[in-house]
């Protein structure tokens, strides 16, 4: 995996939907997908797991390949293949307002996309690291029943106030991680090795440091990449590959490239007119179309909440090789977006607007994801009226293409940026 800084000829703006970091991400993620296909054929140990607040380092300690149904659903959506699987799930009783990620993955599983018949391995176990979204409990229970594999449930207490880790909560999660270690030993016949876990946790910390540094570079004017649309290229390595040397090396190369762009004054677009913060996942079935609606206004996202579903690394947390189990538990409890209160999300967004010097907040409300979307109307009111931050709220879905209305979306986005442009002209005229 290359770690040297790319040459100046590689400094293409991210708006071409390609570029160096896109290519690096494609390479490491393709390698991971090839591993999934090989495991599907060979039957080597694998485990389903959530992205948010997970304990993937423990699985890697036993050579258990992590599989993320969320990422599978995302890939189906971005390749425009999700709807037939969603409809299949609805045919067997899943409601129209159920999480579309769940329906796409369940429909895919029912269509023999898992195991030797498809590219996704049948898991040897399912690890439900419940963080924030209780839909995952039922999703993973259904997967365990459908696939007839053991389910390990890790109950992570919801953060009730602030970011302090309560000692009782920490001990409670660590005890469950120790139970997971026993289950992994029984599955693989491999004895737990604390030194190997320390090494894996060290790779996680390196990747997290790189991710944080990359996000920090977006404080520059212009930002070297779009921290919503281009962050997707980095969310794969930080979420699916965390705990590997490949992920750590990827971020070394990504940071070197973005540092070079900053030094040369190259931004994510040829001109940065507006800096925005994004709340909520993107509509993956129309990902490029949605991006273009903002690119037309030279609007660049400088921070986003969705990019922190795996971890809020930019606020300083790192996995600690000297405290491997403790730091894994801390990340599951506190240092991820989904296990925090709405007030903590408000504070996170407010920091983004202030420290990354954003002009506006954009909320993409997702019909089938209550975890992200519940309370976003109040969020819009708070940022608009209490903090004076111009806020746009648009609605569709992250997976189901039936809820995306581009003409309506374009009208609202255009009207919003026209108003921002008019406000800026009035202020300049004073």
C-alpha positions as CSV (number, residue, x, y, z in Angstrom):
1,X,0.0,0.0,0.0
2,X,1.7,3.3,-1.0
3,X,2.4,5.8,1.7
4,X,4.4,8.5,-0.2
5,X,2.8,11.7,-1.2
6,X,1.3,11.7,-4.7
7,X,2.9,13.7,-7.4
8,X,1.5,17.2,-8.3
9,X,0.0,15.9,-11.5
10,X,-2.3,13.8,-9.2
11,X,-4.0,16.9,-7.7
12,X,-7.3,16.7,-9.5
13,X,-10.3,18.3,-7.9
14,X,-12.6,15.9,-6.1
15,X,-15.5,17.2,-8.2
16,X,-14.5,14.9,-11.1
17,X,-15.8,12.0,-9.0
18,X,-12.3,10.4,-9.2
19,X,-8.9,11.4,-8.1
20,X,-6.1,9.9,-6.0
21,X,-8.0,9.1,-2.8
22,X,-11.0,7.7,-4.7
23,X,-8.6,5.3,-6.5
24,X,-6.8,4.3,-3.3
25,X,-10.1,3.6,-1.6
26,X,-11.4,1.6,-4.6
27,X,-8.2,-0.5,-4.4
28,X,-8.4,-1.4,-0.7
29,X,-12.1,-1.9,-0.7
30,X,-11.9,-4.1,-3.8
31,X,-9.4,-6.2,-2.0
32,X,-11.8,-6.5,1.0
33,X,-14.6,-7.5,-1.3
34,X,-12.4,-10.2,-2.8
35,X,-11.8,-11.5,0.7
36,X,-15.5,-11.7,1.2
37,X,-16.0,-13.7,-2.0
38,X,-13.1,-16.0,-1.1
39,X,-14.6,-16.6,2.3
40,X,-18.0,-17.3,0.7
41,X,-16.4,-20.1,-1.3
42,X,-14.1,-21.5,1.4
43,X,-16.4,-21.2,4.4
44,X,-13.7,-19.6,6.5
45,X,-14.9,-17.9,9.7
46,X,-16.8,-14.6,9.3
47,X,-19.2,-12.6,11.4
48,X,-21.9,-10.0,10.8
49,X,-21.4,-6.8,12.6
50,X,-22.8,-3.2,12.8
51,X,-20.7,-0.3,11.6
52,X,-21.4,2.1,14.4
53,X,-19.5,1.7,17.7
54,X,-18.3,-1.8,16.9
55,X,-15.6,-4.1,18.4
56,X,-14.1,-5.3,15.1
57,X,-10.6,-5.4,16.6
58,X,-11.7,-8.5,18.7
59,X,-12.8,-10.3,15.6
60,X,-9.6,-9.6,13.8
61,X,-7.7,-11.0,16.7
62,X,-9.2,-14.4,15.8
63,X,-8.9,-14.1,12.0
64,X,-12.7,-13.8,11.8
65,X,-13.6,-11.7,8.7
66,X,-16.1,-8.9,9.5
67,X,-19.1,-8.6,7.2
68,X,-21.3,-5.5,7.4
69,X,-24.9,-5.9,6.1
70,X,-25.2,-2.1,6.1
71,X,-22.4,-1.8,3.6
72,X,-24.0,-4.6,1.5
73,X,-27.3,-2.6,1.5
74,X,-25.4,0.6,0.6
75,X,-23.7,-1.1,-2.3
76,X,-27.0,-2.4,-3.6
77,X,-28.5,1.1,-3.5
78,X,-25.6,2.9,-5.2
79,X,-25.6,0.3,-7.9
80,X,-29.3,0.8,-8.3
81,X,-30.1,-2.8,-7.5
82,X,-31.9,-2.3,-4.2
83,X,-35.6,-2.0,-5.2
84,X,-36.3,-5.6,-6.2
85,X,-34.9,-6.8,-2.8
86,X,-36.9,-4.2,-0.9
87,X,-40.0,-5.4,-2.7
88,X,-39.2,-9.0,-1.9
89,X,-38.9,-8.2,1.8
90,X,-42.2,-6.3,1.7
91,X,-43.9,-9.3,0.1
92,X,-43.1,-11.4,3.1
93,X,-44.4,-8.8,5.6
94,X,-41.9,-6.1,6.2
95,X,-43.7,-2.8,6.4
96,X,-43.3,0.1,3.9
97,X,-41.8,2.3,6.6
98,X,-39.3,-0.3,7.9
99,X,-35.6,0.6,7.6
100,X,-34.8,0.2,3.9
101,X,-31.3,-1.0,4.7
102,X,-33.0,-3.9,6.5
103,X,-35.4,-4.7,3.7
104,X,-32.7,-4.6,1.0
105,X,-30.4,-6.9,3.0
106,X,-33.2,-9.3,3.9
107,X,-34.5,-9.5,0.3
108,X,-30.9,-10.1,-0.9
109,X,-30.4,-12.9,1.7
110,X,-33.7,-14.5,0.7
111,X,-32.5,-14.4,-2.9
112,X,-29.5,-16.6,-2.1
113,X,-27.0,-13.8,-2.2
114,X,-25.3,-15.2,1.0
115,X,-23.0,-18.2,1.1
116,X,-21.6,-20.3,-1.7
117,X,-24.4,-19.1,-4.1
118,X,-23.4,-15.4,-3.8
119,X,-20.5,-13.0,-3.1
120,X,-21.3,-12.6,0.6
121,X,-20.2,-15.3,3.0
122,X,-22.6,-17.0,5.3
123,X,-21.6,-15.8,8.8
124,X,-20.2,-18.2,11.3
125,X,-21.7,-15.9,14.0
126,X,-23.6,-12.7,14.2
127,X,-22.4,-10.0,16.6
128,X,-25.1,-7.4,17.3
129,X,-23.3,-4.5,19.0
130,X,-26.5,-2.7,19.7
131,X,-25.7,1.1,19.6
132,X,-28.5,3.6,19.4
133,X,-30.7,2.0,16.8
134,X,-33.0,-0.8,18.2
135,X,-33.9,-1.8,14.6
136,X,-30.6,-3.6,14.5
137,X,-31.6,-6.0,17.2
138,X,-34.5,-7.3,15.2
139,X,-32.5,-7.2,11.9
140,X,-29.8,-9.3,13.3
141,X,-32.2,-11.6,15.2
142,X,-33.9,-12.3,11.8
143,X,-30.6,-12.9,10.1
144,X,-29.6,-15.4,12.8
145,X,-32.8,-17.2,12.4
146,X,-32.8,-17.2,8.6
147,X,-29.2,-18.4,8.4
148,X,-29.3,-20.6,11.5
149,X,-26.1,-19.2,13.1
150,X,-25.4,-18.2,16.7
151,X,-26.1,-14.6,17.8
152,X,-24.0,-12.7,20.3
153,X,-25.8,-9.7,21.6
154,X,-23.7,-6.9,23.2
155,X,-25.9,-4.5,25.1
156,X,-24.3,-1.0,25.0
157,X,-26.0,1.5,27.4
158,X,-27.1,4.7,25.8
159,X,-25.2,7.8,26.8
160,X,-27.5,9.8,29.0
161,X,-25.6,13.1,29.4
162,X,-22.4,14.6,28.1
163,X,-19.4,12.5,27.0
164,X,-18.2,11.2,30.3
165,X,-17.8,7.4,30.4
166,X,-19.6,6.0,33.5
167,X,-17.4,3.4,35.3
168,X,-20.4,1.0,35.7
169,X,-21.2,1.2,32.0
170,X,-17.6,0.6,31.1
171,X,-17.3,-2.5,33.2
172,X,-20.6,-3.8,31.9
173,X,-19.4,-3.5,28.3
174,X,-16.0,-5.0,29.0
175,X,-17.5,-8.0,30.7
176,X,-19.6,-8.6,27.5
177,X,-16.5,-8.2,25.3
178,X,-14.8,-10.9,27.4
179,X,-17.8,-13.1,26.7
180,X,-17.4,-12.4,23.0
181,X,-13.7,-13.4,23.3
182,X,-14.7,-16.8,24.7
183,X,-17.2,-17.3,21.9
184,X,-14.5,-16.5,19.3
185,X,-12.1,-18.9,21.0
186,X,-14.8,-21.7,20.8
187,X,-15.6,-20.9,17.2
188,X,-12.0,-20.8,15.9
189,X,-10.0,-22.9,18.3
190,X,-7.6,-19.9,18.6
191,X,-6.5,-18.7,22.0
192,X,-6.9,-15.1,22.8
193,X,-3.6,-13.2,22.4
194,X,-3.6,-9.8,24.1
195,X,-0.4,-8.7,22.3
196,X,-2.0,-9.3,18.9
197,X,-5.0,-7.3,20.1
198,X,-2.6,-4.5,21.0
199,X,-1.1,-4.5,17.5
200,X,-4.6,-4.5,15.9
201,X,-5.7,-1.6,18.1
202,X,-2.5,0.3,17.2
203,X,-3.5,0.0,13.5
204,X,-7.0,1.4,14.4
205,X,-5.4,4.3,16.2
206,X,-3.2,5.1,13.2
207,X,-6.2,5.1,10.9
208,X,-8.2,7.2,13.3
209,X,-5.4,9.8,13.5
210,X,-5.3,10.0,9.7
211,X,-9.1,10.3,9.4
212,X,-9.0,13.1,12.0
213,X,-6.2,14.9,10.2
214,X,-8.0,14.7,6.8
215,X,-11.2,16.1,8.3
216,X,-9.2,18.9,10.0
217,X,-7.7,19.9,6.6
218,X,-11.2,20.9,5.6
219,X,-10.9,24.0,7.9
220,X,-8.8,25.5,5.1
221,X,-10.2,27.7,2.4
222,X,-10.8,26.1,0.0
223,X,-11.4,22.7,1.6
224,X,-9.4,20.0,-0.2
225,X,-12.3,17.5,-0.4
226,X,-16.0,17.4,0.3
227,X,-16.5,16.0,3.8
228,X,-19.9,14.5,2.9
229,X,-19.7,13.2,-0.6
230,X,-15.9,12.5,-0.8
231,X,-15.9,11.2,2.8
232,X,-17.7,8.1,1.5
233,X,-14.4,7.2,-0.1
234,X,-12.8,7.2,3.4
235,X,-15.7,5.7,5.3
236,X,-15.1,2.3,3.7
237,X,-11.5,2.0,5.0
238,X,-12.2,3.5,8.4
239,X,-15.3,1.4,9.0
240,X,-14.8,-1.9,7.1
241,X,-11.0,-2.1,7.4
242,X,-10.3,-0.5,10.8
243,X,-7.7,-2.5,12.7
244,X,-5.7,-3.4,9.6
245,X,-2.4,-2.1,8.2
246,X,-4.1,-1.5,4.9
247,X,-6.5,1.1,6.5
248,X,-3.7,2.8,8.4
249,X,-1.5,3.0,5.2
250,X,-4.5,4.3,3.2
251,X,-4.9,7.2,5.5
252,X,-1.2,8.0,5.4
253,X,-1.5,8.4,1.6
254,X,-4.9,10.2,1.7
255,X,-3.5,12.8,4.2
256,X,-0.4,13.3,2.2
257,X,-2.4,14.0,-0.9
258,X,-4.8,16.4,0.8
259,X,-2.0,18.2,2.5
260,X,-0.4,18.7,-0.9
261,X,-3.7,20.1,-2.2
262,X,-3.9,22.5,0.7
263,X,-0.3,23.7,0.1
264,X,-1.1,24.3,-3.6
265,X,-4.5,26.0,-2.9
266,X,-6.5,23.3,-4.7
267,X,-10.0,22.8,-3.5
268,X,-12.7,20.2,-3.9
269,X,-14.2,22.3,-6.7
270,X,-12.7,24.9,-9.0
271,X,-14.3,27.6,-7.0
272,X,-15.7,27.4,-3.4
273,X,-18.7,29.6,-3.1
274,X,-20.5,28.1,-0.1
275,X,-19.3,26.0,2.8
276,X,-21.9,23.8,4.4
277,X,-22.3,21.2,7.1
278,X,-24.4,18.1,6.3
279,X,-26.7,16.1,8.7
280,X,-28.0,12.7,7.7
281,X,-27.1,10.0,5.2
282,X,-27.2,10.7,1.4
283,X,-29.7,9.2,-1.0
284,X,-27.5,6.4,-2.3
285,X,-29.7,5.4,-5.3
286,X,-29.2,8.9,-6.7
287,X,-25.9,9.7,-5.1
288,X,-24.3,11.5,-8.1
289,X,-27.5,13.4,-9.0
290,X,-27.8,14.6,-5.4
291,X,-24.2,15.7,-5.3
292,X,-24.6,17.6,-8.6
293,X,-27.4,19.7,-7.1
294,X,-24.9,21.2,-4.7
295,X,-21.9,21.2,-7.0
296,X,-23.9,23.4,-9.4
297,X,-23.8,26.1,-6.7
298,X,-20.1,25.4,-5.9
299,X,-21.2,24.3,-2.4
300,X,-18.7,22.2,-0.6
301,X,-19.4,20.3,2.6
302,X,-16.7,20.9,5.2
303,X,-18.1,18.6,7.8
304,X,-20.9,16.0,8.2
305,X,-22.5,14.0,10.9
306,X,-23.0,10.9,8.7
307,X,-19.2,10.5,8.3
308,X,-19.0,10.0,12.1
309,X,-21.4,7.0,12.4
310,X,-18.3,4.8,12.8
311,X,-16.6,7.1,15.3
312,X,-16.2,10.7,16.2
313,X,-12.4,10.6,15.7
314,X,-12.0,14.3,15.0
315,X,-12.7,15.2,18.6
316,X,-9.6,13.4,19.8
317,X,-10.6,9.8,20.7
318,X,-8.1,7.0,19.7
319,X,-8.0,3.3,20.5
320,X,-5.3,2.7,22.9
321,X,-2.9,-0.3,22.6
322,X,-2.1,0.1,26.3
323,X,-5.8,-0.2,27.2
324,X,-7.2,-2.3,24.4
325,X,-10.4,-3.7,25.9
326,X,-11.1,-0.5,27.8
327,X,-10.7,1.7,24.7
328,X,-12.8,-0.6,22.6
329,X,-15.6,-0.3,25.2
330,X,-15.2,3.5,25.4
331,X,-15.6,3.8,21.7
332,X,-18.7,1.7,21.7
333,X,-20.2,3.7,24.5
334,X,-19.4,7.3,23.8
335,X,-17.2,8.0,20.8
336,X,-19.7,7.3,18.0
337,X,-22.6,9.3,16.6
338,X,-25.5,6.9,17.1
339,X,-25.2,6.3,20.9
340,X,-25.4,10.0,21.8
341,X,-28.4,12.2,22.6
342,X,-29.9,14.7,20.2
343,X,-28.4,17.5,22.3
344,X,-25.0,16.0,21.8
345,X,-25.7,16.0,18.0
346,X,-26.7,19.7,18.3
347,X,-23.4,20.5,20.0
348,X,-21.4,18.4,17.4
349,X,-23.0,20.3,14.5
350,X,-22.5,23.7,16.3
351,X,-18.8,22.9,16.6
352,X,-18.7,22.0,12.9
353,X,-20.4,25.3,11.9
354,X,-18.1,27.4,14.0
355,X,-14.7,25.6,13.8
356,X,-15.0,24.7,10.1
357,X,-16.5,28.2,9.3
358,X,-19.6,27.0,7.5
359,X,-22.2,29.2,5.8
360,X,-25.1,26.9,6.3
361,X,-26.5,23.6,7.6
362,X,-28.1,21.1,5.2
363,X,-30.3,18.4,6.7
364,X,-31.2,15.3,4.5
365,X,-34.1,13.7,6.3
366,X,-34.3,10.0,5.5
367,X,-37.8,8.5,5.5
368,X,-36.9,5.0,6.6
369,X,-34.3,5.9,9.3
370,X,-35.9,7.1,12.5
371,X,-32.5,7.2,14.3
372,X,-31.3,10.0,12.1
373,X,-34.5,11.7,11.2
374,X,-36.5,11.9,14.4
375,X,-36.2,15.4,15.8
376,X,-34.7,16.9,12.6
377,X,-37.6,19.4,12.3
378,X,-36.8,20.7,15.8
379,X,-33.1,20.7,14.8
380,X,-33.9,23.0,11.8
381,X,-35.8,25.3,14.1
382,X,-33.0,25.4,16.7
383,X,-30.2,26.2,14.2
384,X,-32.3,28.7,12.2
385,X,-33.9,30.6,15.1
386,X,-31.7,30.1,18.1
387,X,-28.3,30.2,16.4
388,X,-29.0,32.1,13.2
389,X,-27.5,29.4,11.0
390,X,-29.3,29.2,7.6
391,X,-30.7,25.7,7.4
392,X,-32.1,23.7,4.5
393,X,-34.1,20.5,5.1
394,X,-34.8,18.1,2.2
395,X,-36.3,14.7,2.3
396,X,-35.9,11.3,0.5
397,X,-34.4,8.0,1.5
398,X,-30.9,6.5,1.7
399,X,-31.9,3.2,0.0
400,X,-35.4,3.2,-1.5
401,X,-35.5,5.0,-4.9
402,X,-39.2,5.5,-4.7
403,X,-38.9,8.4,-2.4
404,X,-36.5,10.6,-4.4
405,X,-38.1,13.5,-6.3
406,X,-35.3,15.3,-8.0
407,X,-37.4,18.2,-9.5
408,X,-38.8,19.1,-6.1
409,X,-35.3,18.6,-4.5
410,X,-33.7,20.9,-7.1
411,X,-36.3,23.6,-6.5
412,X,-35.7,23.7,-2.8
413,X,-31.9,23.6,-3.1
414,X,-31.8,26.3,-5.8
415,X,-34.1,28.6,-3.7
416,X,-32.0,28.1,-0.6
417,X,-28.7,29.0,-2.3
418,X,-30.3,31.9,-4.2
419,X,-31.4,33.3,-0.8
420,X,-27.8,32.8,0.6
421,X,-26.4,34.5,-2.5
422,X,-28.8,37.5,-2.2
423,X,-28.0,37.8,1.5
424,X,-24.3,37.9,0.8
425,X,-24.8,40.6,-1.9
426,X,-26.7,42.7,0.5
427,X,-24.0,42.4,3.2
428,X,-21.3,43.2,0.7
429,X,-23.2,46.3,-0.4
430,X,-23.3,47.8,3.1
